[in-house]
Structures are given as structure tokens and as C-alpha cells.
Amino acid sequence: MTDWLEHSVQIEANVPIDRAWTLWADLEQMPRWMSWISAVKVSPDDPNLSRWTLSAMGLEFSWQARLTRVVPHQIIQWESIDGLTNRGAVRFYDRHTRTIVKLTVAYGIPGKVGQLMDNLFLGRFVESTIQADMERFRQFVSREAGDRSGD
């Protein structure tokens, strides 16, 4: 039996929603701001499938994910279909010249191991890492928007 641990974090970026959406929807860009994600490769045969590689603390995990719901400028939702068990969604909230981006990630850990690890350290560690990644996204999207405004 698998227990699911879930974390949600959000940031507010000083860019319009179309800019935040465009950068996030390009999944292969994720390693630029997600510290644990070392590679994302979208399938050339099916843009809803992608292969992800996570590298952390000397360990490497891989999985294939399927996009389960995409509503432009609103939500990108996924679930793994092999490898590391995970699912989640990124949601976008339009605030005119700013965008709130909320990331929810859930991952499966077998039974009592998951409860013990979450209570000890894993949950706080994962959440702080995801929050730092979202801060990097805020900086990244702001830099990208600044670079484009000078064109």
C-alpha cells in the first residue's frame, strides 16, 4: 500500500500570465529552475508524454509522465505512468500584470515508511526545496520578461 505525501507552494511573479504560462508549459526548460530535475525530454511521438530525471543527494530517479489535463493559462496536470510514483498540477492565476503560480506535487512512498519519513524530515525538506525552486522560477520568468521587453 502506498501513502501519498503532498506539498503545495506558490509564488507571485511580476509578469503577465501568458509569459509565465509559456515558460512553464515548455517542460524541457524545467531544469533551469527546478534544482532536483536534471532532465526532461518530451516524446517526439506524443507531446503529452515526457521522460523525467531527478538527481538529488547522489541518487537518480527516472519516470515517464503523462499530461492528464492542460487548460492554457490555467492548469497543467500530470501523473507518472512508470518509475517514481508522482502526480501534481501547476495552476496559474491572472492578476493582470502579475501571475500567481501554484505548484502542487504528490509522491508515493510505501506505507509506514512514508509516514515515518514525512514526520521526521522528508516533508519539510521537500517543501522547502520546492519553494526555493519556485523562487528561482520567479527570478527566471522575470529575467526572461526583462530580456524580451528590450527587443
C-alpha positions in Angstrom: 0.0 0.0 0.0 1.3 3.4 -1.0 0.9 6.6 1.1 0.8 9.9 -0.8 2.8 12.9 0.6 1.6 16.2 -0.9 3.1 19.7 -0.9 1.8 22.9 -2.3 3.7 26.2 -2.7 3.0 29.3 -4.6 4.8 32.5 -5.8 3.6 35.7 -7.4 5.6 36.7 -10.4 5.7 40.3 -11.8 4.9 39.1 -15.3 1.6 38.7 -17.3 0.1 35.2 -17.2 0.9 34.4 -20.9 4.7 34.8 -20.1 4.6 32.6 -17.0 2.4 30.0 -18.9 4.7 29.9 -21.9 7.8 29.3 -19.9 6.3 26.7 -17.6 4.5 24.8 -20.5 7.9 24.2 -22.1 8.6 21.2 -19.9 12.2 20.8 -21.2 13.1 24.1 -19.6 12.3 22.8 -16.1 15.9 22.0 -15.1 16.7 25.7 -15.4 14.8 26.4 -12.2 14.0 23.0 -10.6 17.1 22.1 -8.7 16.4 18.3 -8.5 15.3 17.9 -12.1 18.3 17.2 -14.2 16.5 16.5 -17.5 13.0 16.5 -19.1 12.6 15.1 -22.6 9.2 15.4 -24.3 8.3 12.4 -26.5 8.6 13.3 -30.2 5.7 10.9 -30.9 3.3 12.2 -28.2 3.7 15.7 -26.7 1.6 14.5 -23.7 4.4 12.1 -22.6 7.7 13.1 -21.2 10.7 11.3 -19.5 11.9 13.0 -16.3 15.2 12.5 -14.4 15.6 13.6 -10.8 19.0 13.8 -9.3 19.4 14.5 -5.6 22.0 13.7 -2.9 23.8 11.3 -5.2 20.7 9.4 -6.2 19.0 9.4 -9.5 15.4 8.5 -10.3 13.6 8.5 -13.6 9.9 8.2 -14.7 7.7 8.8 -17.6 4.8 11.2 -17.0 1.6 11.8 -18.9 -0.2 15.2 -19.0 -3.7 14.5 -17.8 -5.2 17.9 -18.1 -4.0 21.1 -19.8 -6.1 24.3 -19.9 -4.0 27.1 -21.4 -3.2 29.9 -18.9 -4.9 27.9 -16.1 -3.5 24.4 -15.3 -1.1 21.7 -16.3 -1.8 18.5 -14.5 0.3 15.2 -14.7 0.8 11.8 -13.3 3.7 9.3 -13.6 3.0 6.2 -15.6 6.2 4.4 -14.7 9.2 4.8 -12.4 9.0 7.2 -9.5 5.3 7.4 -8.4 4.2 11.1 -8.5 1.4 13.4 -9.7 0.6 17.0 -9.5 -0.5 20.3 -11.0 0.7 23.8 -11.6 -2.0 26.4 -11.6 -1.9 30.0 -12.9 -3.9 32.9 -11.6 -4.1 36.1 -13.6 -3.5 39.3 -11.7 -3.2 41.5 -14.8 0.5 42.4 -14.8 1.3 39.7 -12.3 0.7 36.0 -12.1 0.3 33.7 -9.1 1.8 30.3 -9.9 0.8 27.4 -7.5 2.6 24.1 -7.7 1.2 21.0 -6.0 3.3 17.8 -6.0 2.4 14.5 -4.6 4.6 11.4 -4.5 4.0 7.9 -3.3 6.0 6.2 -0.6 5.3 2.7 0.6 3.0 2.5 3.7 4.6 3.2 7.1 7.9 4.3 5.6 6.2 7.3 4.1 4.6 8.4 7.4 7.9 8.0 9.3 9.9 9.8 6.7 7.4 12.7 6.5 7.2 13.1 10.2 11.0 13.1 10.6 12.2 15.3 7.8 11.2 14.5 4.3 8.1 16.6 4.1 9.8 19.8 5.3 12.9 19.2 3.2 10.9 18.6 0.0 8.6 21.6 0.6 11.5 23.9 1.3 13.2 22.7 -1.9 10.1 23.2 -4.0 9.6 26.7 -2.5 13.2 27.5 -3.4 12.6 26.2 -6.9 9.5 28.3 -7.3 11.5 31.4 -6.2 14.1 30.5 -8.9 11.2 30.3 -11.4 10.0 33.8 -10.3 13.5 35.2 -10.9 13.8 33.2 -14.2 10.5 34.4 -15.6 11.2 38.0 -14.5 14.6 37.9 -16.2 13.2 36.4 -19.4 10.4 39.0 -19.5 13.0 41.8 -18.9 15.1 40.4 -21.8 12.1 40.4 -24.1 11.0 43.9 -23.1 14.2 45.3 -24.6 13.5 43.8 -28.0 
